[in-house]
Amino acid sequence: YMSYAPIEGQTKIVDNWELVAKGIVAGQGPGVGSPIPQEAWLKNVVVKPGHVVGFYVTVLDGPDLRYRNSTIPEGSIYATDGILNVGVGRSWGEYPLRGDGSDVSFHPREFSGTFHYHAHEGVCKSQPPSVAPTVSPAPTTDVANAYNGEEGMCPSENALATTFQDGTGSYCVLFDVSPKVDLTVTGMDLNVDWNTADEAQVAVYAKNGSWFGFQNDLQAWPYTIVNTTLSKPVGFHDRKTEGPVIPLEEKMTSAIIPKKAFKPMPMKEGETWAFYACTSSADLRYSIGSSIGKTCASNSELRVYEGAGGADFPQFGQEVKGIDYTFYAPRVPSLNLRYDYVAECPSEPPSSFDFTPSPTPLPTLTTAVTYTFYAEHSADKSMADVTYDMEYGVRGVLDSFMKDTSNPLYVHVVKDRLVVTAVVAKIVSAMDVGYLCIPEAPKTCTAVSILVEVVHLDTVSSDEILYDLLNQSDDVQKELTVEGYEVEYVGSRAVETDSEVTLSGVPDREMGGSEQEYFAQVAKDFLNNQVVSDNDSLQILAVTVNGQEITADSAVGVRRRLQRANRINVSVKGQYKPPPKIDFGEVVEESINRDRELLKKELTSRPPPASVEGDLSEVPEFADYFADADVVGARELKKPEPARVF
């Protein structure tokens, strides 16, 4: 909303405010602005020199709008670029407002965001522009003849820009591309803000296949296509005199890699290629993405995918620098790719390239886990401060776990290429936790739920990753040292038990690999339908066969062949959110013994699950193993008490 009237003390929207924008805004992550889309603007807001306009912004779906405390009085100017002044305001603790004086407000507060505007000459007597006051987005379609012949580019060469509306940045960016036709990439224009240096070394590596999982492997990147030095363009935007916002046109020409410094890279239709571009200063810009591998720009010849940002330079320097490199994902590269796809105007390919078809990109899975805490803190901390601090703390703890060679997560990093892609905190109620937190006065206690998303290869299931992440919950609390907070973990926990399940009427042999997979899947599905908890939060994540013992079958009757009983040692893993506490081993044991006939029916009648490779229903060795099986029962295998020393 906006108002030209004096805004101090005015709250009734119907009386004093006019709606100027309404729509859906996509969150970009912590510390990154969430732009209001152009189509959401209903009209422009025109401000004449010396006049004041008030803005009233609200997010309807939750208390997620961020702002900051101020040390100067309400109405004072706290930000200016020499053209537009922004004053200190206030925040409101509820919506909609009643306007009767009872609404909860907090002041002074500073708007934490960005204004986009057009500055007009004179007194602005002309009609305002017909679209919202926002910077036009970078093109994401064909840009024909974007560069002149002085660079040696043929007239029919095309280019594909992703976006130059950056929101963050560092030293490096990694991303994949996939051509829709045979083409040769002939150039790259980066988005560099030249904030820390006027000169930067630029290095770009390339490889056939995706970058994912190879960001630390120098041997996987055989092609060095750029190794040069770029300088800040003459007359480039000066923050001190021209303000913090760099015009789009200057971003797009901030770091054009000369054609003579770029080694052309031919690609075949349908292949996947990866780029790893870095600058020696942390001025390379990109933006927050939504999913690794998601298309962020495409035209009729080329497709570019979301990738990751890198926080270190040079590439592959871990051993030399003696530190573990840090990567942020997902990130949208902010750049322009030039390419030639016209047969009669080819670029000379380097002799080192061959045209071996690229390997199929490795399939990945996304897994989400939620950690919930009670955070005790001083009463002067805003909810925005609490969520930010907790996000920062949990992300740091997980990063340290994934670098610790003794931690199970490290194994997933190495073996399954586990990467944390998002950590997002939100305030929840005590009802979500299940009990109240009583802080020591004068402190307050806040329930915070933190959603962590990770990406990994499908060599491991999401349930297994979820279990290992939940199994870190106590250690997360122990290592979560955020200044000014005392935290207690109150979320879901990993639970595990060992059980012995006895089947009679089976062949005189142990189950083979496929049969074990089948049994484990049937047992997992059965338990998920049978286990009961007071709050319905118990879920079975995995069943694994750890051992088998063939014994005599007590069944009586004539058999076509010798039959035995199999005592199957299984590990059952799950998740559960207390209170109340449960005896997980007892729950599993009772769930099986309560309905042995149903488990028998599932084992003997259902087809092999999809997780078993191939259709084994016609293979006698598989089908016959469970054909006459009976479920004798289950018992918990309690771990022995440690020996007492006298």
HELIX and SHEET records of a PDB file:
HELIX    1   1 ILE A   13  ASN A   16  1                                   4    
HELIX    2   2 GLN A   38  ALA A   40  5                                   3    
HELIX    3   3 GLY A  149  GLU A  151  5                                   3    
HELIX    4   4 LEU A  218  ALA A  220  5                                   3    
HELIX    5   5 ARG A  239  GLU A  242  1                                   4    
HELIX    6   6 LEU A  248  MET A  252  1                                   5    
HELIX    7   7 LYS A  259  ALA A  261  5                                   3    
HELIX    8   8 GLN A  318  LYS A  321  1                                   4    
HELIX    9   9 MET A  383  LYS A  403  1                                  21    
HELIX   10  10 PRO A  408  ASP A  416  1                                   9    
HELIX   11  11 ALA A  430  VAL A  433  1                                   4    
HELIX   12  12 SER A  462  LEU A  470  1                                   9    
HELIX   13  13 SER A  473  GLU A  479  1                                   7    
HELIX   14  14 GLY A  513  GLN A  530  1                                  18    
HELIX   15  15 PHE A  584  ARG A  594  1                                  11    
HELIX   16  16 ARG A  596  SER A  605  1                                  10    
HELIX   17  17 PRO A  620  ALA A  627  1                                   8    
SHEET    1   A 2 MET A   2  SER A   3  0                                        
SHEET    2   A 2 GLY A  54  PHE A  55 -1                                        
SHEET    1   B 3 TYR A  67  ASN A  69  0                                        
SHEET    2   B 3 SER A 105  PHE A 111 -1                                        
SHEET    3   B 3 GLY A  89  TRP A  92 -1                                        
SHEET    1   C 2 ILE A  77  THR A  80  0                                        
SHEET    2   C 2 ASN A  85  GLY A  87 -1                                        
SHEET    1   D 4 ASN A 158  ALA A 161  0                                        
SHEET    2   D 4 LEU A 335  ASP A 340 -1                                        
SHEET    3   D 4 LEU A 183  LEU A 190 -1                                        
SHEET    4   D 4 ALA A 255  ILE A 256 -1                                        
SHEET    1   E 4 ASN A 158  ALA A 161  0                                        
SHEET    2   E 4 LEU A 335  ASP A 340 -1                                        
SHEET    3   E 4 LEU A 183  LEU A 190 -1                                        
SHEET    4   E 4 MET A 265  MET A 267 -1                                        
SHEET    1   F 8 THR A 168  SER A 170  0                                        
SHEET    2   F 8 LEU A 284  ILE A 288 -1                                        
SHEET    3   F 8 PHE A 327  PRO A 333 -1                                        
SHEET    4   F 8 GLY A 307  GLY A 310 -1                                        
SHEET    5   F 8 CYS A 172  PRO A 179 -1                                        
SHEET    6   F 8 TRP A 273  THR A 279 -1                                        
SHEET    7   F 8 GLU A 199  ASN A 208 -1                                        
SHEET    8   F 8 TYR A 223  SER A 231 -1                                        
SHEET    1   G 7 THR A 168  SER A 170  0                                        
SHEET    2   G 7 LEU A 284  ILE A 288 -1                                        
SHEET    3   G 7 PHE A 327  PRO A 333 -1                                        
SHEET    4   G 7 GLY A 307  GLY A 310 -1                                        
SHEET    5   G 7 CYS A 172  PRO A 179 -1                                        
SHEET    6   G 7 LEU A 302  TYR A 305 -1                                        
SHEET    7   G 7 THR A 295  SER A 298 -1                                        
SHEET    1   H 4 VAL A 419  VAL A 428  0                                        
SHEET    2   H 4 THR A 444  LEU A 457 -1                                        
SHEET    3   H 4 THR A 364  HIS A 377 -1                                        
SHEET    4   H 4 GLU A 486  TYR A 489 -1                                        
SHEET    1   I 4 GLN A 539  ALA A 552  0                                        
SHEET    2   I 4 GLN A 563  TYR A 576 -1                                        
SHEET    3   I 4 ARG A 493  PRO A 507 -1                                        
SHEET    4   I 4 ASP A 630  GLU A 636 -1                                        
END                                                                             
